[in-house]
């Protein structure tokens, strides 16, 4: 089931009527979620990603715009009739019911021709429980389960009625780091096996990048960029997206363009003959975009080295850098003298992005 | 743990409460037990230093000899109390639950309605009793004895539906169940505010996400009430039931408020009323009855706790 969002807008009225100023949580969101894909809505808190999710679920009504499931306009359809599965951030498992009873609730609500016999319900419940690997916990209460197990129960409850769309609100935020890694693989696997169009919300870019077919990066209610995770990472359209994606984060410098050359401070680091002269630009360089080169144009003060086996993380400083330190990741084959006061780099062209100093929009150049 | 050399400080801080409790609660309880087992106890004689024989005489009087005596039959008082409890506790709890759920689901005027529902709680029960007495007022019987002549609001209301006036407050020879009906209406109405308040507080403490999850799963309103609201509210419900059973067993002032101190010739006497009528002259009987009441409340509460442990989801 593909999901189409058309000019979706949500405006919350201001709490304080005198002060005025309503909050635009989601602004003119247009996007098509292809059938059977896993989509990550990504952004810092307050960017409107959860609001978007809840509008798809029907728990919140959009102020403007339309939502389609396939060809059906569901904008005015109430949550009950949308046929969605929703996994809440805190799971919202009924604490007084066992795992089995929790999973059965959606099935017991089916009416008319969809009504199932007790036997069929149990079969469906156990089938989905096996899928998320909780079939041995069916008689426990949610309070007796670990966070990761509760999360699976919540997914099972959302999946058991075979929803048209599965929605997950920050599904991993309540899990510890190890479980998070494990569970995100699980979500990927379950989504692949069921083929249900799935939308999930997260503020963790790594999480979104690692399992999504497509990501949507949002900021203050406005969509910044959509695309496959790798494409968005390799080709950010503005400084915000470039800074938001990637660990360690991108290194940002104050730069300028003079005579077809890109300057960081006084050092001309790249030839950009097709660009006009500009006083102020931001220059983003991915950590993996640095190449250790004794004759390289960018000379930095070396602070420390962190050897990580295959790679070396180099911490250095430069006057033009906006971040306090520059983090670069270079191949461990480079023999760097840790006592040396400086380190020289040349840059990989396709890992360098130039952004306008005012609008922070990308300025493209020939790679 | 508090270090031992500072322990006296802890006792010092606790002492005001402890001293008051000892004087006004613990000592009277001990005294009650003593009086209950002192045969033919009389406070006047106790002052003269008379020693009483210890025995079950008072209990014998209360439980055996008083039976059948008009106006001071212990079992009549126990029966009245039990009838009122058994009818009013479930009735008022169910009504309070429905009203609380309704109140919780409306946004406008919620605070105003909450205040209105709470008014009976802050009103003097004797005053309310007098208002009820006026509402159910009957002047007397028609000369031919066919119907009651009345200007009470309730009878006027019933007349609209063509129902004959009923002698609600009828004295000794009147209809007993008419009397009980008045008491049930009165007690339920009087008990509602506190229960609504407790249950509403409980409802507002339930995480809204359970209801959102139920909506996502297209759960019907009735199923939401039965499968989510009631179980999640069950600790509050069992609290309300236990306290109102205890309150019901202590019912007395409301009856005096509606029927006067005579309580229709003692016919509507309750357990506390029985204790109270004996307290001036026959403290031994009163103490014995008080102990019996204590045992009954204790047993009922134990049953309540046992049942609610099985049915309550904490």
Contacts between the chains, C-beta under 8 A, distances in Angstrom:
chain1	res1	chain2	res2	distance
A	57	B	216	6.6
A	59	B	212	5.6
A	59	B	215	7.0
A	59	B	216	7.5
A	78	B	215	7.9
A	79	B	212	7.9
A	79	B	215	4.7
A	79	B	216	5.7
A	79	B	218	7.9
A	80	B	215	5.8
A	80	B	216	7.9
A	80	B	218	4.0
A	81	B	218	7.0
A	84	B	216	6.4
A	85	B	216	7.2
A	86	B	212	7.8
A	86	B	213	7.3
A	86	B	216	4.6
A	88	B	209	5.3
A	88	B	212	7.3
A	88	B	213	6.4
A	90	B	207	7.9
A	90	B	209	6.4
A	92	B	207	7.0
A	92	B	209	3.9
A	92	B	210	5.7
A	92	B	212	7.0
A	92	B	213	4.3
A	94	B	210	6.3
A	94	B	213	7.8
A	94	B	227	7.7
A	94	B	228	6.5
A	94	B	231	8.0
A	95	B	232	7.5
A	95	B	313	6.8
A	96	B	231	4.3
A	96	B	232	6.6
A	96	B	234	8.0
A	96	B	313	3.5
A	97	B	227	7.9
A	105	B	214	7.7
A	105	B	217	5.6
A	105	B	219	6.8
A	105	B	227	7.4
A	106	B	217	4.0
A	106	B	218	7.7
A	108	B	223	7.8
A	109	B	217	5.6
A	109	B	218	5.0
A	109	B	219	5.2
A	109	B	220	7.0
A	109	B	223	7.1
A	157	B	213	8.0
A	157	B	217	7.6
A	158	B	216	7.9
A	161	B	217	7.1
